[in-house]
Amino acid sequence: MDVGFVGLGQMGAPMATHLAGPSLTVYDTRPEAMEPLVARGARAARDPAEVAARADLVSLMVRDDDQVNEVAAALLPAARPGTVLAVHSTIRAATAERLAERARPHGVEVVDAPVSGGFMVPAAGTLAVMVGGSPEAFDRCREPFGAWAGLILRMGPVGAGTRAKLARNLLHFVAFTAAAEAQRLAEASGVPLRDLARVVRHTDAITGGPGSIMLRDTTAPLDPADGLHDILRHVRALGEKDLAFALELADELDVDTPLARLALRRFAAGLGLPEEDPRG
């Protein structure tokens, strides 16, 4: 498959590097960004339209919705029927859906395929990619995506990849805010913050962090007969105890911990358990 890549920034350049060779055509507004890939055998295009004319799959990793639309406007008229346009930028789901409608008269299939893993990961080729699109388009993307991704999942139709990315990043950035709250409590307690950070990174690598609790395929209340019920009751008991102790400490030290207070109130329901456990 001939692959095109438009957008060779912090994420796009290392992703494209895993595809470098004569079957790759690249474009970036900065000529110097294309030079390392050309040195590895890729072809530099004069504009996005030239990328589309040469490629069966075009990957976009540009800044935002406006840039995605701008580049797509240049790509679509030049693309061959059957081309897949993959948008790796984090955009609005509705933008991906509208782009798919615009692409259809050109015989182009759109997949929204945002990635997760952070800017350090692309060079390792272990990104996660969440794909929204038809099963047929997904199958065509799987092999080239595998050059730079360690996990490739189809989340549903166009737009589903973006919705999955936004849910994933909601957890990511709320967790950053919770980390700041935990650091304020630790600092007020005289705990060395860098040592606490080492403990967090070490134990999250073992347990999986917040993802370790994402065990079910629904957020509905948990059936008492479910095999997870007793496991999550145990998690609830530990979590509510430790959150209560942390809040006591925060009160003693006059540290504001709104996320912890909200977490304690919503902890059981988030696990699918009733507010009051009838078994005590």
One Martini backbone bead per residue (centre of mass of N, CA, C, O) as a GRO file, in nm:
protein
  280
    1MET     BB    1   0.095   0.036   0.023
    2ASP     BB    2   0.034   0.366  -0.032
    3VAL     BB    3   0.158   0.631   0.175
    4GLY     BB    4   0.040   0.922   0.342
    5PHE     BB    5   0.185   1.224   0.508
    6VAL     BB    6   0.037   1.488   0.707
    7GLY     BB    7   0.228   1.604   0.942
    8LEU     BB    8   0.560   1.672   1.103
    9GLY     BB    9   0.564   1.667   1.405
   10GLN     BB   10   0.593   1.542   1.715
   11MET     BB   11   0.409   1.297   1.609
   12GLY     BB   12   0.426   1.254   1.297
   13ALA     BB   13   0.725   1.197   1.242
   14PRO     BB   14   0.761   0.925   1.400
   15MET     BB   15   0.535   0.778   1.259
   16ALA     BB   16   0.649   0.805   0.965
   17THR     BB   17   0.923   0.664   1.012
   18HIS     BB   18   0.795   0.369   1.019
   19LEU     BB   19   0.725   0.415   0.685
   20ALA     BB   20   0.980   0.454   0.555
   21GLY     BB   21   0.998   0.489   0.199
   22PRO     BB   22   0.889   0.447  -0.130
   23SER     BB   23   0.570   0.428  -0.015
   24LEU     BB   24   0.623   0.725   0.091
   25THR     BB   25   0.440   1.032   0.133
   26VAL     BB   26   0.523   1.375   0.212
   27TYR     BB   27   0.391   1.659   0.418
   28ASP     BB   28   0.504   1.999   0.489
   29THR     BB   29   0.541   2.335   0.542
   30ARG     BB   30   0.823   2.224   0.633
   31PRO     BB   31   1.086   2.114   0.463
   32GLU     BB   32   1.272   2.011   0.703
   33ALA     BB   33   1.069   1.784   0.797
   34MET     BB   34   1.121   1.594   0.534
   35GLU     BB   35   1.427   1.518   0.515
   36PRO     BB   36   1.456   1.258   0.696
   37LEU     BB   37   1.257   1.090   0.516
   38VAL     BB   38   1.402   1.116   0.246
   39ALA     BB   39   1.664   0.977   0.355
   40ARG     BB   40   1.469   0.702   0.386
   41GLY     BB   41   1.292   0.717   0.086
   42ALA     BB   42   1.100   0.929   0.073
   43ARG     BB   43   0.851   1.143  -0.062
   44ALA     BB   44   0.820   1.470  -0.161
   45ALA     BB   45   0.572   1.705  -0.150
   46ARG     BB   46   0.424   2.007  -0.257
   47ASP     BB   47   0.136   1.896  -0.165
   48PRO     BB   48  -0.152   1.741  -0.068
   49ALA     BB   49  -0.242   1.653  -0.353
   50GLU     BB   50   0.008   1.478  -0.414
   51VAL     BB   51  -0.041   1.277  -0.196
   52ALA     BB   52  -0.320   1.176  -0.294
   53ALA     BB   53  -0.226   1.079  -0.583
   54ARG     BB   54  -0.024   0.844  -0.445
   55ALA     BB   55  -0.238   0.736  -0.231
   56ASP     BB   56  -0.431   0.497  -0.036
   57LEU     BB   57  -0.319   0.634   0.234
   58VAL     BB   58  -0.406   0.915   0.446
   59SER     BB   59  -0.233   1.092   0.693
   60LEU     BB   60  -0.338   1.307   0.963
   61MET     BB   61  -0.121   1.552   1.163
   62VAL     BB   62  -0.277   1.810   1.289
   63ARG     BB   63  -0.396   2.054   1.498
   64ASP     BB   64  -0.706   2.098   1.385
   65ASP     BB   65  -1.006   2.136   1.243
   66ASP     BB   66  -0.922   2.353   1.039
   67GLN     BB   67  -0.680   2.196   0.920
   68VAL     BB   68  -0.829   1.949   0.831
   69ASN     BB   69  -1.019   2.095   0.632
   70GLU     BB   70  -0.800   2.227   0.459
   71VAL     BB   71  -0.654   1.970   0.366
   72ALA     BB   72  -0.900   1.816   0.256
   73ALA     BB   73  -0.968   2.021   0.029
   74ALA     BB   74  -0.699   1.942  -0.125
   75LEU     BB   75  -0.723   1.623  -0.138
   76LEU     BB   76  -0.996   1.514  -0.254
   77PRO     BB   77  -0.977   1.590  -0.567
   78ALA     BB   78  -0.697   1.399  -0.591
   79ALA     BB   79  -0.823   1.146  -0.513
   80ARG     BB   80  -0.869   0.819  -0.526
   81PRO     BB   81  -1.071   0.583  -0.550
   82GLY     BB   82  -1.047   0.419  -0.225
   83THR     BB   83  -0.945   0.609  -0.042
   84VAL     BB   84  -0.793   0.669   0.276
   85LEU     BB   85  -0.878   0.895   0.545
   86ALA     BB   86  -0.669   0.972   0.824
   87VAL     BB   87  -0.745   1.106   1.148
   88HIS     BB   88  -0.521   1.188   1.425
   89SER     BB   89  -0.648   1.414   1.528
   90THR     BB   90  -0.797   1.605   1.779
   91ILE     BB   91  -1.139   1.628   1.737
   92ARG     BB   92  -1.444   1.656   1.641
   93ALA     BB   93  -1.677   1.429   1.567
   94ALA     BB   94  -1.841   1.607   1.366
   95THR     BB   95  -1.605   1.661   1.176
   96ALA     BB   96  -1.569   1.370   1.081
   97GLU     BB   97  -1.857   1.331   0.972
   98ARG     BB   98  -1.850   1.563   0.764
   99LEU     BB   99  -1.604   1.461   0.610
  100ALA     BB  100  -1.731   1.197   0.511
  101GLU     BB  101  -1.943   1.340   0.336
  102ARG     BB  102  -1.741   1.497   0.153
  103ALA     BB  103  -1.585   1.229   0.051
  104ARG     BB  104  -1.790   1.043  -0.095
  105PRO     BB  105  -1.797   1.171  -0.392
  106HIS     BB  106  -1.475   1.079  -0.417
  107GLY     BB  107  -1.437   0.780  -0.293
  108VAL     BB  108  -1.380   0.845   0.014
  109GLU     BB  109  -1.259   0.723   0.319
  110VAL     BB  110  -1.320   0.786   0.659
  111VAL     BB  111  -1.103   0.803   0.948
  112ASP     BB  112  -1.098   0.817   1.290
  113ALA     BB  113  -0.746   0.811   1.447
  114PRO     BB  114  -0.664   0.854   1.731
  115VAL     BB  115  -0.405   0.897   1.970
  116SER     BB  116  -0.218   0.720   2.235
  117GLY     BB  117   0.086   0.797   2.467
  118GLY     BB  118   0.242   1.032   2.381
  119PHE     BB  119   0.535   1.195   2.267
  120MET     BB  120   0.735   0.948   2.349
  121VAL     BB  121   0.605   0.691   2.179
  122PRO     BB  122   0.630   0.693   1.861
  123ALA     BB  123   0.927   0.585   1.836
  124ALA     BB  124   0.837   0.291   1.952
  125GLY     BB  125   0.553   0.188   1.824
  126THR     BB  126   0.310   0.202   2.089
  127LEU     BB  127   0.055   0.309   2.013
  128ALA     BB  128  -0.276   0.406   2.040
  129VAL     BB  129  -0.566   0.329   1.826
  130MET     BB  130  -0.880   0.492   1.749
  131VAL     BB  131  -1.135   0.368   1.537
  132GLY     BB  132  -1.346   0.534   1.292
  133GLY     BB  133  -1.533   0.309   1.083
  134SER     BB  134  -1.534   0.093   0.859
  135PRO     BB  135  -1.439  -0.228   0.835
  136GLU     BB  136  -1.290  -0.194   0.564
  137ALA     BB  137  -1.112   0.049   0.638
  138PHE     BB  138  -0.980  -0.080   0.881
  139ASP     BB  139  -0.840  -0.314   0.732
  140ARG     BB  140  -0.658  -0.121   0.557
  141CYS     BB  141  -0.511   0.016   0.819
  142ARG     BB  142  -0.379  -0.196   1.005
  143GLU     BB  143  -0.094  -0.232   0.889
  144PRO     BB  144   0.019   0.061   0.885
  145PHE     BB  145  -0.043   0.118   1.184
  146GLY     BB  146   0.149  -0.115   1.292
  147ALA     BB  147   0.419   0.050   1.261
  148TRP     BB  148   0.319   0.264   1.525
  149ALA     BB  149   0.136   0.047   1.673
  150GLY     BB  150   0.022  -0.162   1.960
  151LEU     BB  151  -0.289  -0.055   1.935
  152ILE     BB  152  -0.584  -0.165   1.744
  153LEU     BB  153  -0.914  -0.011   1.738
  154ARG     BB  154  -1.248  -0.056   1.679
  155MET     BB  155  -1.522   0.165   1.792
  156GLY     BB  156  -1.672   0.232   1.510
  157PRO     BB  157  -1.791   0.468   1.357
  158VAL     BB  158  -1.770   0.759   1.256
  159GLY     BB  159  -1.646   0.924   1.564
  160ALA     BB  160  -1.563   0.699   1.774
  161GLY     BB  161  -1.264   0.759   1.808
  162THR     BB  162  -1.301   1.044   1.929
  163ARG     BB  163  -1.478   0.965   2.171
  164ALA     BB  164  -1.265   0.784   2.297
  165LYS     BB  165  -1.045   1.000   2.331
  166LEU     BB  166  -1.208   1.192   2.516
  167ALA     BB  167  -1.248   0.987   2.743
  168ARG     BB  168  -0.951   0.930   2.794
  169ASN     BB  169  -0.872   1.236   2.850
  170LEU     BB  170  -1.048   1.287   3.085
  171LEU     BB  171  -0.895   1.097   3.271
  172HIS     BB  172  -0.614   1.221   3.239
  173PHE     BB  173  -0.680   1.526   3.336
  174VAL     BB  174  -0.820   1.465   3.599
  175ALA     BB  175  -0.573   1.316   3.715
  176PHE     BB  176  -0.391   1.564   3.722
  177THR     BB  177  -0.568   1.718   3.926
  178ALA     BB  178  -0.545   1.499   4.145
  179ALA     BB  179  -0.238   1.513   4.170
  180ALA     BB  180  -0.231   1.802   4.277
  181GLU     BB  181  -0.397   1.743   4.529
  182ALA     BB  182  -0.204   1.530   4.649
  183GLN     BB  183   0.043   1.720   4.666
  184ARG     BB  184  -0.074   1.921   4.867
  185LEU     BB  185  -0.108   1.717   5.093
  186ALA     BB  186   0.184   1.617   5.106
  187GLU     BB  187   0.322   1.890   5.154
  188ALA     BB  188   0.166   1.957   5.421
  189SER     BB  189   0.293   1.674   5.548
  190GLY     BB  190   0.611   1.646   5.449
  191VAL     BB  191   0.621   1.512   5.174
  192PRO     BB  192   0.811   1.404   4.923
  193LEU     BB  193   0.728   1.454   4.598
  194ARG     BB  194   0.931   1.279   4.438
  195ASP     BB  195   0.881   1.019   4.597
  196LEU     BB  196   0.582   0.998   4.541
  197ALA     BB  197   0.610   0.980   4.234
  198ARG     BB  198   0.760   0.711   4.233
  199VAL     BB  199   0.535   0.547   4.360
  200VAL     BB  200   0.317   0.598   4.149
  201ARG     BB  201   0.466   0.490   3.899
  202HIS     BB  202   0.524   0.209   4.009
  203THR     BB  203   0.230   0.115   4.082
  204ASP     BB  204   0.091   0.176   3.809
  205ALA     BB  205   0.266  -0.033   3.649
  206ILE     BB  206   0.130  -0.272   3.805
  207THR     BB  207  -0.197  -0.199   3.811
  208GLY     BB  208  -0.286   0.042   3.582
  209GLY     BB  209  -0.442   0.219   3.740
  210PRO     BB  210  -0.746   0.333   3.651
  211GLY     BB  211  -0.779   0.092   3.441
  212SER     BB  212  -0.817  -0.146   3.655
  213ILE     BB  213  -1.146  -0.069   3.685
  214MET     BB  214  -1.205  -0.137   3.370
  215LEU     BB  215  -1.417  -0.430   3.352
  216ARG     BB  216  -1.674  -0.333   3.208
  217ASP     BB  217  -1.957  -0.303   2.955
  218THR     BB  218  -2.088  -0.120   3.188
  219THR     BB  219  -2.262   0.135   3.408
  220ALA     BB  220  -2.445  -0.035   3.538
  221PRO     BB  221  -2.570  -0.192   3.773
  222LEU     BB  222  -2.467  -0.449   3.969
  223ASP     BB  223  -2.497  -0.774   3.980
  224PRO     BB  224  -2.481  -0.983   4.250
  225ALA     BB  225  -2.404  -1.238   4.053
  226ASP     BB  226  -2.158  -1.115   3.978
  227GLY     BB  227  -1.819  -1.186   3.992
  228LEU     BB  228  -1.743  -0.871   4.066
  229HIS     BB  229  -1.894  -0.787   4.321
  230ASP     BB  230  -1.697  -0.864   4.556
  231ILE     BB  231  -1.453  -0.716   4.448
  232LEU     BB  232  -1.588  -0.425   4.449
  233ARG     BB  233  -1.659  -0.420   4.746
  234HIS     BB  234  -1.364  -0.418   4.834
  235VAL     BB  235  -1.283  -0.163   4.688
  236ARG     BB  236  -1.482   0.018   4.831
  237ALA     BB  237  -1.382  -0.016   5.121
  238LEU     BB  238  -1.098   0.091   5.070
  239GLY     BB  239  -1.164   0.364   4.934
  240GLU     BB  240  -1.343   0.491   5.156
  241LYS     BB  241  -1.138   0.477   5.378
  242ASP     BB  242  -0.900   0.637   5.243
  243LEU     BB  243  -1.058   0.892   5.176
  244ALA     BB  244  -1.141   0.960   5.466
  245PHE     BB  245  -0.852   0.990   5.575
  246ALA     BB  246  -0.761   1.211   5.377
  247LEU     BB  247  -0.980   1.418   5.468
  248GLU     BB  248  -0.889   1.441   5.757
  249LEU     BB  249  -0.609   1.548   5.692
  250ALA     BB  250  -0.703   1.796   5.532
  251ASP     BB  251  -0.848   1.929   5.771
  252GLU     BB  252  -0.602   1.953   5.961
  253LEU     BB  253  -0.432   2.122   5.715
  254ASP     BB  254  -0.609   2.300   5.530
  255VAL     BB  255  -0.688   2.130   5.260
  256ASP     BB  256  -0.805   2.145   4.944
  257THR     BB  257  -1.039   1.854   4.835
  258PRO     BB  258  -1.274   1.825   4.604
  259LEU     BB  259  -1.224   1.555   4.456
  260ALA     BB  260  -1.230   1.370   4.702
  261ARG     BB  261  -1.520   1.437   4.789
  262LEU     BB  262  -1.652   1.344   4.527
  263ALA     BB  263  -1.541   1.055   4.523
  264LEU     BB  264  -1.679   0.956   4.781
  265ARG     BB  265  -1.974   1.001   4.681
  266ARG     BB  266  -1.916   0.827   4.387
  267PHE     BB  267  -1.776   0.552   4.418
  268ALA     BB  268  -1.992   0.330   4.420
  269ALA     BB  269  -2.144   0.405   4.157
  270GLY     BB  270  -1.887   0.367   3.973
  271LEU     BB  271  -1.896   0.043   4.047
  272GLY     BB  272  -2.217  -0.042   4.063
  273LEU     BB  273  -2.307   0.039   4.351
  274PRO     BB  274  -2.477   0.097   4.610
  275GLU     BB  275  -2.486   0.336   4.839
  276GLU     BB  276  -2.608   0.103   5.010
  277ASP     BB  277  -2.494  -0.179   5.169
  278PRO     BB  278  -2.680  -0.453   5.266
  279ARG     BB  279  -2.406  -0.620   5.378
  280GLY     BB  280  -2.196  -0.397   5.504
   0.00000   0.00000   0.00000
